Amino acid sequence: MNTLKTFGIVASLFALVACDSSSNNNRNRDFNLQVLHGSPDAPAVNVLLDGDTVLSDFDYKDGSGWVSLREGTYEIQVDGILPSGEVTVIPPVDLTFDREMTYTIAAVNDVANIEPVVISQPNEDVPAGSARLFVLHAAAAAPTVDVFVTTPGADLTAAAPVGTFDFKGTIGPAVVPAGDYQIRVTAAGNPAAVVFDSGTVPLNDGDDLVVAAVPNTSGGNAPISLVGLNSAGSVELLDVETPTALRVGHLSADTDPVDVLVNGAEYLADVPFTAVTGFDPLPADTYNVQVTAANNPGVVAIGPVDLDLEAGTWYSVLAVGDFANIEALIATDDPRPVATNPKVRIIHAAANPAAASVDIYVTAVGADINAEEPALEGVAFKDNTGYLNLEAGDYDVTVTLAGTKTIAIGPAAISIANGDVVTAIARDPIPGEMEFGLIVLPDELP
């Protein structure tokens, strides 16, 4: 389970309502407000309240904590963050909020049909010894479902669902005794057809949760995951069968082909320099990984080392450096496609001192870099740029020695479309050659 996430909405909204403008001087804080980004293919967004940005770079499945404001009417707007600038995806809408209520505003549906859903419940104390749940169906493609909240392992054929609902429907608020529970979602009327299973989830005394079923972008067979929001922030609950995923690359130029052992067994054999696998889904667990000379397990290049691979997280494990200093470079991946633009990441895996620090140019095809500024400067060996949002199109990627126009790699042509997620890896020259190279890989869910 991910760590509880808190976001800047609390501080920014408190600053907004405490400012010196006449419209805010006399506001008494008497309703609670929180926000959820629930559009699976939308970019990160900014959320505006009465024209002021109160949430910046708010990404899919992010949920804010509560903030208290005076009752009244507020203008809410959501702007998507695109490479070309901000574009309004939910136009300004006036919403009226009553005192002594808690409101959750969820942006739901795919980005082409994104819309706000507002759910509300009385702002009342949770009864002692209990927890309270309010459930929202925020997955547009999912059918009508039943939701069961039971003791762990309970037979669903002998249990009654807490409710049946479809997209944008809600259940609750439901008050249950504090304790351990299992949340399962099934096809409506068919308790044997479980489409989501939370496993054991503790509901603590006083917990007050809005639980949103959102489209699953983490892999596995479950069509949804759950995002739980409380007064402090949000946490995602994945299906118990959600896998992890592993991609392995051999990028040590002077190292002969290798075998990769996982938990003592051969996982990959005779992997040559420049080879990078696709993603392989695996059960989330701790894996003991070792890299040895191909067909010669006595010559150990890396490890053994324990890797903790978490459910819903993808990992690229790259063997980098020369053989005397070979090491594992580990990157976490974000394969969620965004409908409005491509995402491109560059990893500097060239250990040759001649390219110890580089500048990276992303230009129009055929452009003269002498007339261009680098997109990234001073990128060092083992640096990971993170995913950059670019406009769809054709580009030349050129890598130069830092601070110069001396080309080390490229220009390498890439063509990227909206929804593409790409990792480009700068590598050392193949032994016997002089040219560095660029390995371009799709980051795709297995």
Summary of the structure (lengths in Angstrom):
residues: 446
radius of gyration: 25.1
end to end distance: 21.1
largest distance: 76.9
contacts: 1476
relative contact order: 0.10
helix: 5%
strand: 54%
